[in-house]
Amino acid sequence: MKQIHQVFLLIYFRSALLQIQCGYASLLLINYLDESFHDGDEIDEFLPYSQVFARHHLLVFLP
């Protein structure tokens, strides 16, 4: 029973780490796009979708 519990913890922490990495990559993408767009209107159209994407990846595996 203890081994099953340890396997569940390992899967949970690996999944959480993967979600944090995806969220961090999304935030890096947002930062890159924010710097690459010179016209504020273009980034304002795209940014809300990127924030939702990043927020989803950061919160999926939180209890």
ABEGO torsion letter per residue (X at the ends): XAAAAAAAAAAAAAAAAAAAAAAAAAAAAAAAAAAABABAAAAAAAAAAAAAAAAAAAAAABX
